Structure formats: structure tokens, C-alpha cells
Amino acid sequence: MFEAHGVELWLPEVHGQLDLGDASHQGLIMLLGAQSRREVLRARWRALHAMRAQTRDEGRYLGGRPLYGYRLVDAGPHPMHAKWGRRLRRYDPDPSTAATVRWIFAERLRGRSVAGIAAALNERGVPCPSQADRDRNRHRAGLGWAATTVRAILGNAKYTGRQVWNRQPARYTPPHLPGPFRTQEWAGADQWVISVKVAHPPLVSEVDFVAVQELGAASASGQSVAHRYRWLACCGAAAAAVCSIPAGRMAGPPTAAGTGRPVHGPGTAG
């Protein structure tokens, strides 16, 4: 392309103009490209591991659109960039939408179906998530509640007060290179990074959240469920609840047996 447009490329590594007809110059360009890819992968590895630690250990909000039912509030100065005026943010219940989330979980626990909940919300004229926040959801039609929307709310572990990250990680093709193709896919629950401590006010208890997941597993399959996930289901007492839920539907961290404390190590969410 440079040659077609008559552009000369000068590099300090060749002490002057680059000659693509020179084999030594071609080898140098390949070497510089390999070093660049290595630096990109190294920077990506550092950034992802830092985000894992911040989510797991600090429960830090890492950006993105606020979850339906929550709003963003100030959480104090940034631990590293406070001198530049940067401040942390966290979730806080939204006065206009938090009650709807609580109602959805309550109705599901009473036995109402996901489709029935969506129909009831539409009949009552409750704005769906994309209608409630049009500025951040301009890419969505905002036509009303759908069963998929209700199901996504019921399966989101952030409503228990814990911060969750890596639910939809980026996938690169080929995986060992910085690109050129990048897509996002839903990850299984075993790949999620979940905060050890409660990071924001919960809209549903962990016990009720687990009960809702069990209802979802039972309705999704009339047969016995083979996949088992462990979830911290305690209210003041360290008691571990084991529930059978299909892969990818359970939204909770594994716990160490008898401790009630989420496990984060090799092969787990952390």
C-alpha cells in the first residue's frame, strides 16, 4: 500500500529508508511485528489479572452500563489516581426501578412463570430496562418486557450484592494473537469472577437467589440435572447450599466445604 501511494517509510532500526525488496529489511519488519504482538499480549494479561483481583478482592465496579435496578453513586477517591481527581463509583438501589427487581424475584418465588412475569409487567405499564434508561440503551428498541429480559434479571448474581466480572469475555481469533477478529461470548459460571465480599446493597438475598435458580433449572429440564454448582447460601451463618443447576445458568461462586467462603483459585472463578 505504501509503494502504491508513493509513501516512503523510514525506520531508525534500518538507519534510513525501508527497502521491502531487501531480505534483511523484511526480516527486521517480521521481528518488530513479533515484538509488538508479544507486548500487546503481555499488556492484556496484566490488565485482565488486575481486573480479576479488583473484582474478587475489592468488589470494585469496573465500568459499563449500570445494572437495571441500580444507579451509580460516588464511592470515594480512586486509590491510585485520586491526585488527578478520579473517583470510584459503585451500585446503589435506584428508587424508580429497584422495587421492580424485587417484585420480579418475589413473583418467581411464588411460582409465576418467566413469561407470566413479563406479561404482568407489560400490563402494568412498567418501563422495560431499555425504556427506563434510553440514553444508555439507544441501540435497543425498547418495545416492552420480554421473557428473555426477565430471565436475564433472575440469573444475574449482582443482585445479591456481589460484584461479578467476566460473564461475557472477549474471544480472539486466533487466540494467541492480538487479533484480527474479536467477539464476545457468554462464559460458563465456572469462569466468572465474583467478589468475596458484598460490594453494594443487595436487592435479593443469596438464599432466595439460589431458590430462583433451582426453579429455573427445574422448568428448563424435566429430567434430573447433571451439573452441580455450589453457592454461598447463608444469612448470618456460614452454611453452604448445594444446588443442581444446568451449566451456564448458575450465577454464584463455588465455596470451600464447611467454610461458607467463596473459593478463588486455579480452575475456579478467580
C-alpha positions in Angstrom: 0.0 0.0 0.0 2.8 2.4 0.8 4.5 1.6 -2.5 1.2 2.1 -4.4 0.8 5.6 -3.0 4.4 6.5 -3.2 5.0 6.7 0.6 8.5 6.3 1.9 8.9 4.5 5.3 11.9 5.4 7.3 12.9 3.5 10.4 15.7 4.1 12.9 16.3 0.3 13.0 17.5 0.4 9.4 19.2 3.7 9.7 17.2 5.2 7.0 14.6 4.3 4.4 13.0 0.9 4.5 13.5 -1.2 1.4 11.0 -4.1 1.2 13.0 -5.7 -1.6 15.9 -6.2 0.8 15.6 -9.6 2.6 17.3 -8.2 5.8 14.8 -5.4 5.9 11.9 -7.9 5.6 13.3 -10.0 8.4 13.6 -6.9 10.6 9.9 -6.0 10.0 8.9 -9.5 10.9 10.9 -9.3 14.1 9.4 -5.9 15.0 5.9 -7.3 14.4 6.6 -10.3 16.7 7.8 -8.0 19.4 4.7 -5.8 19.1 2.4 -8.8 19.4 4.2 -10.0 22.4 3.9 -6.6 24.1 0.2 -6.5 23.3 -0.4 -9.9 24.8 1.7 -9.0 27.9 -0.3 -5.8 28.5 -3.6 -7.7 28.0 -2.5 -10.4 30.5 -1.6 -7.7 33.1 -4.8 -5.8 32.6 -7.1 -8.9 32.9 -5.4 -10.2 36.0 -5.6 -6.8 37.6 -9.3 -6.6 36.8 -9.8 -10.1 38.3 -8.1 -9.1 41.5 -10.0 -5.8 41.8 -13.3 -7.6 41.3 -12.6 -10.6 43.6 -10.8 -8.8 46.5 -12.3 -5.3 46.4 -15.6 -5.8 44.7 -14.8 -2.8 42.5 -17.1 -1.6 39.8 -15.1 -1.7 36.5 -17.4 0.3 34.2 -20.1 -0.4 31.8 -23.8 0.4 31.8 -25.4 0.3 35.3 -27.4 -2.8 36.0 -31.2 -2.4 35.9 -32.4 -1.6 39.4 -29.3 0.2 40.3 -27.7 3.6 39.8 -24.1 4.7 40.1 -23.1 6.8 43.2 -19.7 8.1 44.4 -17.6 5.6 46.3 -14.7 7.8 47.4 -11.3 8.8 45.8 -9.6 6.4 43.5 -6.8 4.6 45.3 -4.2 5.3 42.6 -5.4 8.3 40.6 -7.0 10.5 43.3 -4.5 13.2 42.6 -6.0 13.6 39.1 -9.5 14.0 40.5 -10.7 10.5 39.7 -13.1 8.8 42.0 -14.6 5.3 42.3 -18.2 4.5 41.7 -20.5 1.7 43.0 -24.0 0.5 42.6 -26.8 1.8 44.8 -30.5 0.9 44.5 -32.4 3.0 42.0 -35.5 4.5 43.7 -37.5 4.1 40.4 -36.5 0.6 39.3 -35.2 -1.4 42.4 -38.7 -2.2 43.5 -39.4 -3.8 40.1 -36.4 -6.1 40.5 -37.5 -7.2 44.0 -41.1 -7.8 42.7 -39.7 -10.0 39.8 -37.8 -12.2 42.2 -40.8 -12.4 44.7 -43.2 -13.4 41.9 -40.8 -16.0 40.6 -40.5 -17.5 44.1 -44.3 -17.6 44.3 -44.3 -19.9 41.3 -45.2 -17.4 38.5 -43.6 -18.3 35.1 -41.0 -16.0 33.5 -43.4 -15.3 30.6 -46.2 -14.6 33.1 -44.0 -12.0 34.9 -43.1 -10.3 31.6 -46.8 -10.2 30.6 -47.7 -8.7 34.0 -45.1 -6.0 33.8 -46.3 -5.0 30.3 -50.0 -5.0 31.5 -49.0 -2.7 34.4 -47.1 -0.4 32.0 -43.8 -0.8 33.8 -41.0 0.6 31.6 -38.6 -2.1 30.5 -34.8 -1.6 31.1 -34.2 0.0 27.7 -37.1 2.3 28.2 -36.1 3.3 31.7 -32.6 4.4 30.5 -32.8 5.4 26.9 -29.6 7.4 26.9 -27.6 4.2 27.6 -29.8 1.9 25.5 -30.3 3.7 22.2 -29.3 0.5 20.4 -32.4 -1.3 21.7 -36.0 -0.9 20.5 -37.5 -0.6 24.0 -40.8 -2.1 23.0 -41.5 -3.7 26.3 -40.7 -6.6 28.6 -39.8 -10.0 27.1 -39.2 -13.3 28.7 -35.5 -13.1 27.9 -35.2 -9.8 29.8 -36.9 -11.2 32.9 -34.7 -14.4 32.7 -31.6 -12.3 32.4 -32.5 -10.4 35.6 -33.3 -13.6 37.5 -30.0 -15.1 36.6 -27.7 -12.1 37.4 -25.8 -12.7 40.6 -25.0 -9.0 41.0 -28.5 -8.6 42.6 -27.2 -10.4 45.6 -24.8 -7.5 46.3 -21.7 -9.2 45.0 -19.7 -7.8 42.1 -19.4 -10.1 39.1 -17.0 -9.8 36.2 -16.1 -11.9 33.1 -19.6 -13.1 32.3 -19.1 -12.1 28.6 -15.4 -12.2 27.9 -13.7 -11.3 24.6 -12.6 -14.1 22.3 -9.8 -13.5 19.9 -9.2 -15.4 16.7 -6.5 -16.8 16.6 -6.4 -16.9 20.4 -2.7 -16.4 20.8 -2.6 -13.2 18.8 -3.9 -9.7 19.5 -6.4 -10.1 16.6 -7.6 -9.6 14.0 -11.0 -10.9 15.0 -12.7 -10.1 18.3 -16.0 -11.4 19.5 -17.8 -11.7 22.9 -19.4 -14.9 24.1 -21.2 -15.8 27.3 -19.0 -17.7 29.7 -19.9 -20.5 32.0 -20.4 -19.9 35.6 -17.1 -21.5 36.4 -15.3 -18.7 34.5 -17.0 -15.8 36.3 -15.0 -13.7 38.8 -17.2 -13.0 41.9 -16.3 -10.7 44.8 -15.5 -12.4 48.1 -17.4 -9.7 50.0 -20.7 -7.9 49.4 -19.9 -4.8 47.3 -23.2 -3.0 47.1 -26.7 -3.2 48.7 -28.4 -6.4 47.6 -31.9 -6.4 46.0 -32.4 -10.1 46.8 -30.9 -12.4 49.4 -28.5 -15.1 48.4 -30.9 -17.8 49.7 -33.7 -16.5 47.5 -31.4 -16.2 44.5 -30.4 -19.8 44.8 -34.1 -20.8 45.1 -34.9 -18.9 41.9 -32.0 -20.7 40.1 -33.4 -24.1 41.2 -36.8 -23.1 39.8 -35.2 -22.2 36.5 -33.3 -25.5 36.4 -36.5 -27.5 37.1 -38.5 -25.6 34.4 -35.7 -25.9 31.8 -35.4 -29.7 32.1 -38.0 -32.2 33.3 -35.1 -34.7 33.8 -32.5 -34.9 36.6 -29.8 -32.2 36.3 -26.3 -33.5 36.0 -24.4 -30.3 36.5 -23.9 -29.2 40.1 -22.7 -25.8 41.4 -22.0 -24.8 44.9 -23.2 -21.4 46.2 -22.9 -19.5 49.4 -26.4 -19.5 50.8 -26.1 -18.1 54.2 -27.7 -15.3 56.1 -25.5 -14.6 59.1 -24.5 -18.2 59.4 -21.8 -19.9 57.3 -23.9 -22.6 55.6 -23.2 -23.9 52.2 -26.1 -24.8 49.9 -25.5 -27.2 47.1 -28.0 -27.0 44.2 -28.3 -28.7 40.9 -28.4 -26.2 38.0 -27.6 -26.5 34.3 -24.2 -25.3 33.2 -24.1 -21.5 32.5 -27.3 -20.8 34.5 -26.0 -20.8 38.0 -24.8 -17.3 39.0 -22.8 -17.9 42.1 -19.3 -18.6 43.3 -18.1 -22.1 44.5 -17.5 -22.3 48.2 -15.0 -24.2 50.3 -16.6 -27.2 52.0 -17.7 -26.2 55.5 -16.4 -22.7 55.4 -19.1 -20.8 53.6 -16.3 -18.7 51.9 -16.1 -18.5 48.1 -13.2 -20.3 46.6 -10.9 -18.5 44.2 -8.0 -20.4 42.8 -6.9 -22.5 39.8 -9.9 -23.8 38.0 -12.4 -21.6 39.7 -13.9 -18.2 39.0 -10.9 -16.4 40.4 
